[in-house]
Amino acid sequence: MPVRREASWRPSRPRSDRADVLPDMTSDGKQGGEVLSVNELSFGYGGNAVLEALSLGFRPGEFVAIVGPNGCGKSTLLKIMAGLLKPAHGSVLLDNQPVGSLSRKKLALHMAMLAQSNEAPDGMLVADLVGMGRYAHEGWLSRGTSRDRAHIDAAMRIMEVADLAERRVGELSGGQLQRCRMAMALAQNARILLLDEPTNHLDLKYQYSLLDIARRQAAGGRSVVAVLHDLTLASLYADRIILMSGGTVVADGAPVDVLTPAHISAVYGIATAAMPFGRAVVHLPESALE
């Protein structure tokens, strides 16, 4: 039977005055200006075009949801923005610097990504998984500092996973693991959060909780970009929605302006009735209303 080693991190006693926005993020861009931009971006796999001449900008303090049918290029766009894929044409700029010109470690100081896939080994402790978010901040003389521990502590508490610190990744449910991976992204303390289908594996409570946390991170000054499938959740939590189809942008703007019956019909091929409900725009199929 394997020996359970102690994690390098211990949860501290919760504090009622702790905000759910992590402090002192690095910020090199001008407040209110675009921190990340996509310029005439095109990409394809094996000669098949996936993205075609996209141009988009993302600002601090904004929660942007990217929506669209399967295969329209949403996740591919996020991977290119994160520097994980190289565009065939065009560029991605972080504070006017090409993302491709930055080292992975330097890029990680400014940008955190929650990918769809999990690559953490089953035997890794949750506390160490979340601690991986501090990699970019480590140096030869500054590993496991009090600041690192503070960010890990805050991220695990925000995601309600502090009680899982001593558990191994292989022991977790899919939803528990997703929350721990989100905690790792928060611990990175980057000013840009890229979230690829972050509500995967989560039950209803934690879907709402995660998106509420993402919105609060944006309200605290971060730029948050999330790929989502649920249009109602996107309209409820995002400040801005980018609707994609066939590798291009169909509409970009406020949820009520983007999620119209005409746009839904053109992109998803279904006739719907739009029903505004507070911030949310709920679409119901007309066939079900007959």
C-alpha positions in Angstrom: 0.0 0.0 0.0 1.6 3.4 -1.0 2.7 5.7 1.7 0.8 8.9 1.8 3.3 11.7 2.0 2.4 15.1 3.4 1.4 17.9 1.1 3.6 21.0 1.0 0.6 23.1 1.8 -1.8 23.2 4.7 -5.2 25.0 4.6 -5.3 27.9 7.1 -8.3 28.8 9.2 -11.0 30.5 7.0 -11.3 34.3 7.3 -14.6 35.9 6.9 -13.1 39.1 5.5 -11.3 37.3 2.6 -12.6 38.5 -0.8 -12.9 35.9 -3.5 -10.7 37.9 -5.9 -7.0 37.2 -5.6 -4.8 40.2 -4.8 -1.8 41.9 -6.4 -1.9 40.5 -10.0 0.7 41.7 -12.4 -0.6 44.4 -14.8 1.5 45.9 -17.6 -1.3 47.1 -19.8 -3.2 50.4 -19.6 -6.3 50.2 -17.5 -9.3 49.9 -19.8 -7.3 49.3 -22.9 -7.0 45.9 -24.7 -4.7 43.6 -22.9 -5.0 40.8 -25.4 -5.8 41.1 -29.1 -6.4 38.7 -32.0 -5.6 40.2 -35.4 -6.7 38.7 -38.8 -6.2 35.2 -37.3 -6.5 32.1 -39.5 -5.8 28.5 -38.6 -6.4 25.0 -40.0 -5.7 21.3 -39.5 -4.4 19.4 -42.5 -5.6 22.0 -45.0 -9.0 22.3 -43.5 -9.7 25.8 -42.3 -10.9 26.1 -38.7 -10.5 29.8 -38.1 -10.7 32.5 -40.8 -9.5 36.1 -40.4 -10.6 36.6 -36.9 -10.0 40.0 -35.2 -11.0 40.4 -31.5 -9.9 42.4 -28.5 -10.2 41.7 -24.8 -10.1 44.2 -22.0 -9.4 44.1 -18.2 -12.5 43.9 -16.1 -14.5 42.1 -18.8 -16.0 38.6 -18.7 -16.3 37.4 -22.3 -18.1 34.1 -23.3 -17.4 32.5 -26.6 -20.3 30.3 -27.8 -21.2 28.4 -30.9 -21.9 24.9 -32.2 -19.4 22.0 -31.9 -16.5 22.3 -34.3 -16.8 26.0 -34.9 -13.3 26.8 -33.6 -14.0 28.0 -30.1 -11.4 25.8 -28.3 -8.9 26.2 -31.1 -9.1 30.0 -30.7 -8.5 29.7 -27.0 -5.4 27.5 -27.5 -4.0 29.9 -30.0 -4.6 32.8 -27.6 -2.7 30.9 -25.0 0.2 30.3 -27.3 -0.4 26.5 -27.4 -1.0 26.5 -31.2 0.7 28.7 -33.8 -1.7 30.5 -36.2 -1.3 30.0 -40.0 -1.8 33.8 -40.5 -2.3 36.7 -38.3 -1.2 37.3 -34.7 -2.1 37.3 -31.0 -0.7 40.2 -29.1 -0.3 40.5 -25.3 0.3 44.2 -24.5 1.3 44.6 -28.1 3.9 41.8 -27.9 3.4 38.6 -30.0 2.4 35.8 -27.7 4.7 33.5 -29.7 7.7 35.6 -28.8 7.3 35.0 -25.1 8.6 32.0 -23.1 6.1 29.7 -21.5 7.1 30.9 -18.1 6.8 34.6 -18.9 3.5 34.0 -20.6 2.3 32.2 -17.5 2.9 35.3 -15.4 0.2 37.0 -17.4 -2.1 34.3 -18.6 -3.7 31.2 -17.0 -5.7 28.6 -18.9 -8.1 26.0 -17.7 -8.0 23.4 -20.5 -10.5 20.7 -21.1 -8.1 17.8 -20.5 -6.4 16.9 -17.2 -2.8 15.8 -17.4 -2.1 15.6 -13.6 -1.0 12.1 -12.5 -3.5 10.1 -10.4 -1.0 9.9 -7.5 -0.5 13.7 -7.2 -1.9 15.3 -4.0 -4.5 18.0 -4.6 -2.4 20.6 -2.7 0.5 20.0 -5.0 -1.8 20.2 -8.1 -3.0 23.6 -7.0 0.5 24.6 -6.1 1.6 24.0 -9.8 -0.2 27.3 -10.5 2.7 29.1 -8.8 5.4 27.7 -11.2 5.8 30.9 -13.1 6.5 32.8 -10.0 9.2 30.5 -8.7 12.9 31.3 -8.9 16.0 29.6 -7.5 15.7 31.6 -4.3 12.0 32.0 -4.2 10.2 28.7 -4.0 7.3 28.1 -1.7 7.3 31.7 -0.4 4.6 33.1 2.0 3.1 34.8 -1.1 2.9 31.5 -2.9 1.2 29.9 0.1 -1.2 32.8 0.4 -2.3 32.5 -3.2 -2.7 28.7 -2.9 -4.7 29.1 0.3 -7.0 31.7 -1.2 -7.6 29.8 -4.5 -8.5 26.6 -2.6 -10.8 28.4 -0.3 -12.5 30.3 -3.2 -13.1 27.0 -5.0 -14.2 25.2 -1.8 -11.6 22.5 -2.1 -9.4 23.1 1.0 -10.8 20.0 2.5 -9.4 17.9 -0.4 -5.8 19.1 0.0 -4.5 15.7 1.2 -6.5 13.7 -1.3 -4.9 12.3 -4.5 -6.1 13.3 -7.9 -7.1 9.7 -8.7 -9.5 9.7 -5.8 -11.5 12.6 -6.9 -14.8 12.8 -8.8 -14.8 14.6 -12.1 -16.5 17.6 -10.5 -14.1 17.7 -7.6 -11.1 17.6 -10.0 -12.5 20.4 -12.2 -12.8 22.6 -9.1 -9.3 21.8 -8.1 -8.0 22.6 -11.6 -9.8 25.9 -11.5 -8.1 26.6 -8.1 -4.8 25.9 -9.8 -5.6 28.5 -12.5 -6.6 31.0 -9.8 -3.4 30.4 -7.8 -1.4 31.4 -10.9 -2.6 35.0 -10.2 -2.6 35.9 -13.9 -4.5 38.9 -15.1 -5.9 36.9 -18.0 -8.0 33.8 -17.4 -8.8 31.5 -20.3 -11.4 28.9 -19.5 -12.2 26.1 -21.9 -15.7 24.7 -21.0 -15.1 25.3 -17.3 -18.4 23.9 -16.2 -17.6 20.4 -17.5 -18.4 17.6 -14.9 -19.9 20.1 -12.5 -23.3 19.7 -10.9 -25.7 22.7 -11.0 -24.5 24.3 -7.8 -20.9 24.4 -8.8 -21.7 25.5 -12.4 -23.3 28.6 -10.9 -20.5 28.9 -8.3 -17.6 28.7 -10.8 -19.1 31.2 -13.2 -20.0 33.6 -10.4 -16.3 33.3 -9.3 -15.2 34.0 -12.9 -17.4 37.0 -13.1 -16.0 38.3 -9.8 -12.5 37.8 -11.0 -13.4 40.0 -14.0 -15.0 42.6 -11.7 -11.7 42.7 -9.8 -9.8 43.7 -12.9 -8.9 40.5 -14.7 -9.8 39.7 -18.3 -11.8 36.5 -18.3 -12.6 34.6 -21.5 -14.6 31.4 -21.3 -15.8 28.9 -23.9 -19.3 27.9 -23.0 -22.0 25.7 -24.5 -25.0 26.8 -22.3 -26.3 30.0 -23.8 -28.4 30.8 -20.8 -25.5 30.6 -18.5 -23.4 32.6 -20.9 -26.0 35.4 -21.0 -26.4 35.3 -17.2 -22.8 35.7 -16.3 -20.9 37.2 -19.2 -20.6 41.0 -20.0 -20.1 40.2 -23.6 -20.7 37.2 -25.9 -18.9 36.2 -29.1 -21.0 34.0 -31.2 -19.0 31.8 -33.7 -19.9 29.6 -36.6 -17.7 27.9 -39.2 -14.5 29.6 -37.9 -15.9 33.1 -38.1 -17.6 35.6 -35.8 -21.3 36.0 -36.4 -22.0 38.5 -33.6 -20.1 40.1 -30.8 -21.6 42.3 -28.1 -24.0 42.4 -25.2 -25.8 39.1 -24.6 -29.3 40.6 -25.4 -27.9 41.8 -28.8 -26.1 38.6 -29.7 -28.5 35.9 -28.6 -31.4 36.9 -30.8 -33.7 34.3 -32.5 -32.3 35.3 -35.9 -28.7 34.6 -34.8 -29.7 31.4 -33.1 -31.5 30.2 -36.2 -28.6 31.1 -38.5 -26.0 29.4 -36.3 -27.7 26.5 -34.8 -30.4 25.9 -37.4 -33.3 25.9 -34.9 -36.2 28.3 -34.5 -36.5 29.6 -31.0 -38.3 32.2 -28.9 -36.1 34.4 -26.7 -37.4 35.1 -23.2 -35.4 37.7 -21.2 -35.2 36.9 -17.5 -33.2 39.5 -15.6 -29.7 39.3 -17.0 -30.4 36.0 -18.7 -31.7 35.4 -22.2 -33.5 32.0 -22.3 -34.2 30.4 -25.7 -37.0 27.8 -26.0 -37.6 25.8 -29.2 -40.7 27.0 -31.0 -41.6 23.4 -31.7 -42.0 22.7 -28.0 -44.2 25.8 -27.5 -46.8 24.7 -30.1 
